[in-house]
Amino acid sequence: MEKFYKLFLNKLKFSYDSFDRIVVNGYIMNFHKAKSLNYYFKVILGYRFVNQKLLLAITKKYNQEIESYVRTHHLICEWVENSVRKEKLVAKYRSAFEKRNKFGVYYILRSKENESTFRVSRPNQKDNDPDNFLCKARKPFGHYYFYIHDKVLGNMCIRIASYLPFKVTVYLNGHSYIERYLKNTYGRKSIYRKRDNAFLNIADIDKLLEAKAHFTEELIGERIDYWLELIGPNLEKHPMRYDYFIDQIEYCRNFIFKSHSYLSDLFRRSCELSLQFVSTDNIRQIFGSKGKDEQISKSYTRNENGYHVFKSWFKRSSIKQYQKFSNFLRYELTCNNLPDIKIKKSLQHLPQVKQKAEEVLDRYCETEALMMNCHSAVDYFTKHSRPVMVGQTKISAIHVYQERMNRLLEMLLHDNRSIGEWKSMAVRRKILVDFHISEQDYSRNQVIYDIRKLRAHGIVEKIGKYNRYRLTSYGVKVALAFTLMRIKIYGPLHYSLFETQPDNSIPTGSKLERLYRQLDADFNEIQAYLAGETLHHKHQKAA
């Protein structure tokens, strides 16, 4: 992380680490084994025969309990297809609960999904055969999705299977928990600004770190148990105790920049370099584990919001980096199988997951800092080629091909005017003399209009109440780009590219010309590399 902060510390507003999406599976103690379930029915409950009617009766009882819960709390429970985006369907109900600061179940969905369950095995194909027993199977059956606004964990979803062994899947979000913690601890005053699953601003970063420290495995298990007592199944003569295991977990490192002016171009360039230079050995070192080459891959794509995403896969885990909004950069570790990073799946190992995720992201940020320490393709000519609004007035753009504007910038940059003050008419007289222009070709109104345009774009500033102006520090850079770089750098490059290149076999006594020839050779190599070619010859050193 030292290299990353060395590059961007003065450009960062703040940064923080947090759990994001967490998926937890819950299993009734000993009910995930067929032998234990056979023992429960035949020994504890005393049923001589185990048949399909017995299993359906338990499911029917649970369905009736849910129907009673729906009527009591005046909820909506509807069937949906698996292809429907459930989060989008319940979004308006969730926002209504949040605005009214209400807590509890606000929506219930049902869907038919394939899941591991049990079936009755009949040796003699008879329901009244005492040798019938249960065995593992996989088949489609109904599942309930309970969407909850919890007073501690925030927004969460609990999926409960309506058929034995009543597997539970809980969907949590670490950002939602942090938001609830800040509201519960410091009241409803606005000490932060949150959008989607990202904090864009916060008055005191220590409060966010404090909330992160209180997000523990004991708290998660306690809140899940609380809701399962209300909406979970009840079995006769058997305690409904669940064991929880992490199925999927996302841990992210977030960087919020002060400005968005250069982040998009720089990040896109770093993604392109990462695709080329981050190797399979680098990914193994980042994850700190061994893996076969076919288990490691990388990709560079664009998401639905148009932002660039670089993603590296290691077995069933991955790291992706992407820009979120205009000034938000996120590095996110997603693990679908904790043994990939040498950690067991039990929820009790959440602290080890956090420690390991921070170590992986530290190594990843160190690697990406090398990629982001590069030149990015930032086109400031395009930035000033768009009009700007000053109050209700639209000020026209500045274009590189405007000869009048280039003359004015060149005059302001030379003759020590970049560090001094000047009047508009004095600059006009200097331009008329140096460029041999008649007074009709550059009138007093035109120079006043040009200076007004430069002020609107932040290139010059007015001093006090008098008609005196000077270049801003940003304006000096713009003047250099529009004059010296356009004439002294782009001009010779364009001549070599579109007209002809000098013959390197003929020596030159000019040091500046030797540098231009070296620049031509570098430019040819870049052009060939981007075209997919390879230059086998070395640069010819200018004589």
C-alpha positions in Angstrom: 0.0 0.0 0.0 3.0 2.4 0.5 3.5 2.8 -3.3 -0.2 3.5 -3.9 -0.4 6.1 -1.1 2.9 7.6 -2.3 1.3 8.2 -5.7 -2.2 9.4 -4.7 -2.1 10.5 -1.1 -2.5 14.2 -1.9 -5.3 13.4 -4.4 -7.4 11.2 -2.0 -10.2 12.5 0.1 -10.3 9.3 2.2 -10.2 5.5 1.9 -11.7 2.6 3.8 -12.0 -1.2 3.8 -15.3 -3.0 4.3 -17.2 -6.2 3.8 -19.7 -5.8 1.0 -21.9 -8.8 -0.1 -21.9 -11.8 2.3 -23.9 -15.0 1.6 -24.3 -17.4 4.6 -25.7 -20.9 4.4 -27.5 -22.3 7.5 -28.0 -26.0 8.2 -30.1 -27.6 11.0 -27.7 -29.4 13.2 -27.3 -33.0 12.0 -30.1 -32.7 9.5 -27.9 -32.5 6.5 -27.1 -36.2 6.8 -29.7 -38.8 5.7 -28.8 -41.2 8.6 -29.5 -38.5 11.2 -32.9 -37.7 9.6 -33.8 -41.4 9.6 -32.9 -41.7 13.2 -35.1 -38.6 14.0 -38.2 -40.0 12.3 -37.9 -43.7 13.4 -36.4 -43.3 16.9 -37.2 -39.9 18.3 -40.7 -39.5 16.7 -41.4 -43.2 16.6 -42.7 -43.6 13.1 -42.5 -47.1 11.8 -42.8 -46.2 8.2 -41.0 -43.3 6.4 -42.9 -42.3 3.3 -43.5 -39.3 1.1 -46.7 -38.3 2.9 -44.8 -37.8 6.1 -42.3 -35.4 4.4 -45.1 -33.5 2.7 -47.0 -33.1 6.0 -44.1 -31.2 7.5 -43.8 -29.0 4.5 -47.6 -28.3 4.5 -47.4 -27.3 8.2 -44.6 -24.8 7.5 -46.5 -23.3 4.6 -49.5 -22.8 6.8 -47.4 -21.1 9.4 -46.1 -18.6 6.7 -49.6 -18.0 5.5 -50.7 -17.1 9.0 -47.6 -14.8 9.4 -48.5 -13.0 6.1 -52.1 -12.4 7.2 -51.1 -11.2 10.7 -48.6 -8.7 9.4 -50.5 -7.7 6.3 -47.7 -8.6 3.9 -47.6 -9.5 0.2 -46.5 -13.0 -0.7 -46.3 -13.9 -4.4 -44.8 -16.4 -6.8 -42.1 -15.3 -9.2 -40.1 -17.0 -11.9 -36.4 -17.6 -11.4 -35.5 -15.2 -14.2 -37.1 -12.2 -12.5 -34.7 -9.8 -10.7 -36.1 -10.0 -7.2 -34.1 -7.0 -5.8 -35.6 -4.8 -8.5 -39.1 -6.0 -7.7 -39.0 -5.2 -4.0 -36.9 -1.9 -4.3 -39.9 0.4 -3.8 -41.1 -1.4 -0.7 -37.5 -1.3 0.7 -37.2 2.4 0.1 -40.6 3.0 1.8 -39.5 1.1 4.9 -36.2 3.1 5.1 -37.9 6.5 4.7 -40.4 5.7 7.5 -37.6 4.2 9.6 -39.6 0.9 10.0 -38.1 -2.5 10.7 -39.3 -6.0 10.0 -40.3 -8.1 7.0 -41.6 -5.9 4.2 -42.0 -8.4 1.3 -42.1 -12.2 0.7 -41.5 -13.9 -2.6 -41.8 -17.6 -3.5 -40.0 -19.4 -6.3 -39.4 -23.0 -7.4 -35.7 -23.9 -7.4 -33.5 -26.9 -7.6 -31.9 -27.7 -4.2 -30.4 -30.6 -2.3 -33.1 -32.5 -0.3 -34.2 -36.0 0.6 -36.3 -38.7 -1.0 -37.8 -41.9 0.3 -36.0 -45.0 -0.9 -38.4 -48.0 -1.1 -36.7 -51.4 -1.5 -40.0 -53.2 -2.2 -41.8 -50.1 -3.7 -44.3 -50.0 -0.8 -45.1 -47.1 1.5 -45.7 -49.4 4.5 -42.3 -51.2 4.2 -40.4 -50.7 7.5 -37.1 -50.9 5.5 -37.9 -47.6 3.8 -35.3 -45.0 4.5 -34.3 -41.5 3.4 -31.4 -40.7 1.0 -30.0 -37.6 -0.6 -31.6 -36.2 -3.8 -31.8 -33.0 -5.8 -35.1 -31.7 -7.1 -37.1 -28.5 -7.6 -39.4 -27.3 -4.8 -40.6 -24.1 -3.2 -38.4 -21.5 -1.5 -39.4 -18.4 0.5 -37.5 -15.1 0.1 -38.0 -12.9 3.2 -36.9 -9.3 2.6 -36.1 -7.6 5.9 -35.1 -4.2 7.1 -33.2 -5.1 10.3 -32.5 -2.5 13.0 -28.9 -3.7 13.3 -27.8 -5.2 10.0 -29.9 -3.0 7.8 -31.3 -4.5 4.6 -31.0 -8.3 4.4 -32.7 -11.2 2.7 -33.3 -14.7 4.1 -34.1 -17.6 1.8 -35.7 -20.6 3.5 -36.4 -23.9 1.8 -39.9 -25.2 2.4 -38.8 -28.8 2.3 -36.5 -30.9 4.5 -33.7 -30.2 5.5 -34.9 -26.6 5.5 -31.7 -25.1 4.3 -31.3 -21.3 5.0 -29.4 -18.8 2.8 -28.9 -15.3 4.2 -27.8 -12.3 2.0 -26.1 -9.5 3.9 -24.3 -6.3 3.0 -21.5 -4.7 5.1 -22.2 -1.2 3.8 -25.9 -1.5 4.9 -24.7 -2.5 8.4 -22.3 0.5 8.7 -25.1 2.8 7.7 -27.4 1.4 10.4 -24.6 1.6 13.0 -24.0 5.3 12.3 -27.7 6.1 12.5 -28.2 4.0 15.7 -25.1 5.5 17.4 -25.0 9.1 16.2 -28.7 9.8 15.4 -30.2 10.6 12.1 -28.0 13.7 11.5 -26.3 13.6 8.2 -22.6 12.8 9.1 -22.1 10.8 5.8 -23.2 10.7 2.2 -23.9 7.2 0.8 -25.0 6.2 -2.6 -25.8 2.6 -3.5 -23.2 0.6 -1.6 -20.5 3.2 -1.4 -19.7 6.0 1.1 -18.8 9.1 -0.9 -18.2 11.4 2.1 -18.1 11.2 5.9 -17.5 13.8 8.5 -15.3 11.6 10.7 -13.6 8.6 9.3 -13.0 7.2 12.8 -16.7 6.6 13.2 -16.7 4.5 10.0 -13.8 2.5 11.3 -15.6 2.0 14.6 -18.6 0.7 12.9 -16.5 -1.7 10.9 -14.9 -3.1 14.1 -18.3 -4.0 15.5 -19.3 -6.1 12.6 -18.6 -9.6 14.1 -19.6 -13.2 13.4 -21.4 -13.2 16.8 -23.6 -10.3 15.8 -24.4 -11.9 12.4 -25.4 -15.2 14.0 -27.4 -13.5 16.7 -29.5 -11.5 14.2 -30.1 -14.5 11.9 -31.2 -16.6 14.9 -33.6 -13.8 15.9 -35.4 -13.8 12.5 -35.5 -17.6 12.2 -37.4 -17.8 15.4 -40.1 -15.7 13.8 -40.2 -17.0 10.2 -38.2 -20.3 10.4 -39.7 -23.8 10.5 -40.5 -25.6 13.8 -39.9 -29.3 14.2 -41.4 -31.6 16.8 -39.0 -32.7 19.5 -36.0 -31.1 17.9 -34.3 -27.8 18.7 -34.1 -25.5 15.7 -30.4 -24.8 16.0 -28.6 -23.8 12.8 -24.9 -24.0 12.0 -23.7 -21.2 9.6 -21.2 -21.4 6.9 -19.9 -18.7 4.5 -20.9 -19.5 0.9 -19.7 -16.2 -0.8 -18.0 -13.2 0.6 -16.9 -9.8 -0.9 -14.3 -7.6 0.7 -13.5 -4.3 -0.9 -11.0 -1.4 -0.5 -12.4 1.9 -1.6 -10.6 5.1 -2.6 -12.5 8.4 -2.8 -10.6 11.0 -4.8 -11.0 14.8 -4.4 -11.4 15.3 -8.1 -12.6 13.2 -11.0 -10.8 15.2 -13.7 -8.1 12.6 -14.5 -9.2 9.4 -12.8 -11.2 7.8 -15.7 -8.3 8.2 -18.2 -5.7 7.1 -15.8 -7.7 4.1 -14.6 -8.5 3.0 -18.1 -4.8 3.1 -19.0 -3.8 1.1 -15.9 -6.4 -1.6 -16.9 -4.8 -1.9 -20.3 -1.3 -2.2 -18.8 -2.6 -4.8 -16.2 -4.0 -6.9 -19.0 -0.6 -7.0 -20.7 1.8 -7.3 -17.7 0.0 -9.0 -14.8 1.0 -12.6 -15.2 -0.3 -15.9 -13.7 2.7 -15.8 -11.4 1.8 -12.4 -10.2 -1.8 -13.6 -9.4 -0.4 -16.6 -7.5 1.7 -14.3 -5.4 -1.2 -11.9 -4.7 -3.4 -14.8 -3.5 -0.5 -16.4 -1.7 -1.4 -19.9 -2.9 -0.6 -22.3 -5.7 -2.8 -22.9 -8.6 -2.7 -24.5 -12.1 -2.5 -22.2 -15.1 -5.9 -23.2 -16.3 -7.4 -22.1 -13.0 -6.0 -18.5 -13.5 -7.2 -16.0 -16.0 -7.9 -12.3 -16.4 -10.2 -10.0 -18.5 -10.8 -6.4 -19.3 -14.3 -5.3 -20.0 -16.9 -2.5 -19.5 -19.8 -2.8 -17.1 -23.4 -1.7 -17.7 -22.6 1.9 -16.5 -19.8 2.2 -19.1 -16.9 2.0 -16.6 -13.9 -0.2 -17.3 -13.4 -3.3 -15.2 -10.2 -5.4 -14.9 -10.7 -8.8 -13.3 -8.3 -11.6 -12.3 -9.6 -15.1 -11.4 -7.9 -17.5 -9.1 -9.7 -20.9 -8.9 -13.2 -19.9 -7.6 -12.1 -16.5 -6.3 -11.4 -13.3 -8.1 -10.2 -9.7 -7.7 -11.7 -6.9 -9.7 -11.0 -3.2 -9.9 -13.5 -0.7 -11.3 -14.4 2.9 -11.1 -17.8 3.6 -9.4 -19.3 7.0 -10.1 -16.9 9.8 -11.0 -14.3 9.8 -8.2 -14.7 6.4 -6.6 -12.2 3.6 -7.2 -12.8 0.1 -5.7 -10.6 -3.0 -5.5 -12.9 -6.0 -4.6 -12.0 -9.5 -3.5 -14.7 -12.1 -4.2 -14.4 -15.6 -2.8 -16.9 -18.3 -3.7 -14.8 -21.0 -2.0 -12.9 -20.1 1.2 -10.5 -23.1 0.9 -9.0 -21.3 -2.1 -7.4 -18.9 0.3 -6.8 -21.6 2.9 -9.6 -20.7 5.3 -12.5 -22.9 6.5 -16.1 -22.0 5.7 -17.5 -21.8 9.2 -18.8 -18.3 10.1 -16.6 -18.4 13.1 -13.6 -17.8 10.8 -14.8 -14.4 9.7 -11.9 -12.6 11.4 -9.4 -14.8 9.5 -11.3 -14.0 6.3 -10.9 -10.3 7.0 -7.2 -10.5 7.8 -6.5 -12.6 4.7 -8.6 -10.3 2.4 -6.6 -7.3 3.7 -3.3 -9.1 2.9 -4.4 -10.0 -0.6 -5.7 -6.5 -1.3 -2.4 -5.0 0.0 -0.4 -7.1 -2.4 -2.8 -6.3 -5.2 -2.7 -2.5 -4.6 1.1 -2.7 -4.6 1.0 -4.4 -8.1 -1.6 -1.9 -9.4 0.4 1.1 -8.1 3.1 0.2 -10.6 0.5 0.1 -13.4 -1.1 3.4 -12.4 2.3 5.1 -12.3 2.0 5.8 -16.0 1.1 8.3 -18.7 -2.6 8.4 -19.4 -4.3 9.8 -22.5 -5.8 12.9 -21.1 -7.0 15.3 -23.8 -7.2 18.8 -22.3 -7.8 20.3 -25.8 -11.1 18.5 -25.7 -11.8 19.8 -22.2 -11.7 23.4 -23.4 -13.5 22.7 -26.7 -16.8 22.7 -24.9 -18.8 25.8 -23.9 -19.0 26.7 -20.2 -21.8 28.3 -18.3 -21.2 31.5 -16.2 -24.5 32.1 -14.4 -27.1 32.1 -17.1 -24.6 33.0 -19.8 -23.0 30.4 -22.1 -19.4 31.2 -22.9 -18.1 29.7 -26.1 -15.3 27.1 -26.3 -11.6 27.5 -26.9 -10.3 25.5 -29.9 -6.7 24.7 -30.8 -7.2 25.9 -34.4 -8.3 29.4 -33.4 -5.5 31.6 -34.7 -6.6 34.7 -32.7 -6.7 32.7 -29.4 -3.3 31.1 -30.1 -1.8 34.6 -30.7 -3.2 35.9 -27.5 -1.9 32.9 -25.4 1.5 33.1 -27.0 1.8 36.8 -26.2 0.7 36.3 -22.6 3.2 33.5 -22.1 6.2 35.4 -23.5 7.7 38.7 -22.4 7.5 37.7 -18.7 3.8 38.3 -18.7 3.1 34.9 -17.2 4.3 36.2 -13.8 3.2 39.8 -14.1 0.0 41.9 -14.5 -1.2 43.5 -17.7 -4.1 45.4 -19.2 -6.1 44.3 -22.1 -5.3 47.2 -24.4 -1.6 46.9 -23.7 -1.7 43.3 -24.8 -3.6 44.3 -27.9 -1.0 46.8 -28.9 1.8 44.3 -28.4 0.0 41.7 -30.6 -0.6 44.3 -33.4 3.1 45.2 -33.4 4.7 41.7 -33.1 2.3 39.9 -35.5 2.1 42.9 -38.0 -1.7 43.0 -37.7 -3.8 46.1 -38.6 -6.2 47.6 -36.0 -9.2 46.5 -38.1 -8.1 42.8 -37.9 -8.1 42.8 -34.1 -10.5 45.3 -32.6 -10.8 46.5 -29.0 -14.1 44.5 -28.6 -12.4 41.3 -29.9 -9.6 41.4 -27.3 -12.2 42.1 -24.5 -14.3 39.2 -25.7 -11.2 36.9 -25.8 -10.1 37.8 -22.3 -13.7 37.2 -21.0 -13.6 33.7 -22.6 -10.2 33.0 -20.9 -11.6 34.1 -17.6 -14.6 31.8 -17.9 -12.3 28.8 -18.6 -10.1 29.6 -15.6 -7.0 30.6 -17.6 -6.7 34.2 -16.5 -8.0 36.0 -13.4 -8.8 39.7 -12.7 -6.9 41.5 -10.1 -9.0 43.6 -7.7 -11.5 46.0 -9.1 -9.1 47.4 -11.8 -8.9 46.4 -15.4 -5.7 44.3 -14.8 -5.3 40.6 -15.4 -2.8 37.8 -15.0 -2.4 34.1 -16.0 -3.4 31.6 -13.3 -1.0 28.7 -12.6 -3.4 26.4 -14.5 -3.5 29.1 -17.3 0.3 28.9 -17.7 0.0 25.2 -18.4 -2.8 25.7 -20.9 -0.8 28.4 -22.7 2.2 26.1 -22.9 0.0 23.3 -24.3 -1.6 25.6 -26.9 1.6 27.3 -28.0 5.0 25.7 -27.3 3.8 22.0 -27.3 1.6 22.6 -30.4 4.4 24.3 -32.3 7.6 22.8 -30.9 6.5 19.2 -30.3 3.4 18.4 -32.2 4.5 20.3 -35.2 7.7 18.3 -35.9 5.9 15.1 -35.1 3.2 15.8 -37.5 5.8 16.8 -40.2 7.5 13.4 -39.7 4.2 11.5 -39.7 2.4 13.2 -42.6 5.2 14.6 -44.8 8.7 13.0 -44.6 11.2 11.9 -42.0 14.8 13.1 -42.1 17.5 10.6 -43.3 19.3 9.3 -40.2 22.3 8.3 -42.3 23.1 12.0 -42.8 24.5 13.4 -39.5 23.3 16.6 -38.0 25.1 19.1 -35.7 21.9 20.2 -34.0 21.2 18.7 -30.6 17.5 19.5 -30.9 17.3 17.8 -34.3 19.0 14.6 -32.8 16.3 14.6 -30.1 13.6 14.9 -32.7 15.0 12.0 -34.6 15.1 9.9 -31.5 11.5 10.9 -30.9 10.7 9.7 -34.4 12.2 6.3 -33.7 10.2 6.0 -30.4 7.0 7.1 -32.2 7.5 4.5 -34.9 7.9 1.7 -32.3 4.8 2.8 -30.4 2.9 2.9 -33.7 4.1 -0.6 -34.7 3.3 -2.0 -31.2 -0.3 -0.6 -31.2 -0.7 -2.1 -34.7 0.3 -5.6 -33.4 3.7 -5.6 -35.1 7.2 -5.9 -33.6 10.2 -3.9 -34.6 13.1 -6.3 -34.7 15.7 -3.7 -35.3 17.0 -1.4 -32.6 16.8 2.3 -32.7 19.4 3.9 -34.9 21.2 6.4 -32.7 21.2 9.8 -34.3 24.6 10.8 -35.3 
